[in-house]
């Protein structure tokens, strides 16, 4: 029972945070607020780089877009509610529908050419490989003072 209460409180705070963000964006006119829901995300650092997994049940892959700008990954999309047959009224609604957008600041340098995204069984998986730093030894030249 306590676990369910904690989960409910976390969801309520996430909704409140999302509403506050939308209102702030609307006030600052940073960009049009289109966010209707916020999909759950797990974000990991691995030895190969970063791995992001986003829960997108009911979202069609063609309705998802990813963009990488510097050290920021932006995922946008849209989920349509399934039209139930013979709908008379809604009794209880918790599933989010409409537009979503999630932005992530990448904590490490990544190779943008190696980024891969896969969508399977309602999970979007984005692999962001580490950028391999090119290192070299720089020789120190000795110059004579007479030159």
N, C-alpha and C positions, 0 to 999 in steps of 0.2 A: 504494500500500500504506500509506504514512504517513497519507494522508488518511482512509482507512478506520479506522485505529487511533485517530486523533484523534476521529473521529465516535463510535466505540465508547466511548472514555474519557468524552466529554461525556455520552453516554446513561447510562453507569454513574453518573456524578456526579449527573445529574438524578434517577435512580431512588433513589440514596442520599439526596438532598435531600428527595424526596417521602416516603420512609420515615421520615426524621428528623422531618419536619413532622407526619406522622400520629401518631408516637409522642409528640411533644410535646403535640399537641392532646389525645390520649387522657389524658396525665398531667394536663394543666391542665383537662381537661373543658370546653374552650372551646365545642366543638360535636361532635356525633358524627362520627367519621372514616368517610367513605363513599368516599373517593377510591381508585379502582383503577388509574387511569392518568392521564397528564397530556398532553393534546393540544398539539401545537406551535402557537405563535402568533407572528405578525408584528404589531408595533404601530408606527404611524407618526404623526408630526405633519405635517399639510398646511396649506396656506394657509386652507382652509375649517374645519379643526378637527383631529380625531383619526380615524384609520382603524385598525381592528383586524381582522385576518384569522386565523381559527382553522381548523386542519385537522381535519375531523370525518368522514372517510370512513367509511361504514357506519352513521352515526348518523342516525336518523330525525328530521326537523325538529320533530315534535311531542314528542320526548324532550329538547329543549333549552329552557332558560329563562334569561332575562336579567333582572337587576334593577340598578337604579341607586339608590344611597343616598349622597347628598351627593357626594363626590368619589371614590367607589368603585364600580366596575363589577364585578358578580359574574355569572359564566356557569357554569351547572350543567347536567348532562345525564347520559345513560346510553346506552351502546352494548351491544347484545346480540350475542353471537357467532353467526354463521350456523351452523345445525345441518347439518354435512356428512352426506351419505347414507352409510350403511354404515361409520360411524366405528368403528374397532377400538381405536386408541390414538393419543396425540399423539406426534409425533416431535420437533417443534421449534415453540415458540410465542413470538412476539415482539409480536404485535398486542395492544394493551391493550383490555380489555373491562370492562364494569361501569360504576360511577359515576365522574364526574369533576367537579371544581370548580376554576375559575381566578378569582382576584381581582386586579383592577388598580386602582391608585391613579392617578387622572387628574391629569396635571401642569398642566392649564389648566382654566379655568372653561368649562363647556359648557352649551348650551341643552337641558335635558332633554326639552322638547316636540319638538325636531327630531331626536331620535335615531332612526335607522333600522337595522333588521337584515334581512339577506337571506341565504338559504341556497341555494347552487347548486353542483352537481358536487362535493359533499363539503366545500365551504368555507363557513364562516359569516363573513359580512362585516358589521361593525358600524360605522356612520358616526356620529360624535359631533360635531355642529357647534359651533363656538366660540360662546360667549355674547357677544353684542354688548353692549358696555358703553354705557349711556346716559350721555352727557355733556352738560352744559349750562354756560353761563356764568352765574355768580352775581354780580349787581351789588352793589357796596359802597355802602351808604347813608351819607350824611354827616349826622351829628347835631350840632346846635349845643349847646354846653355849657350854655346858659341853659335848655334844654328839660329 
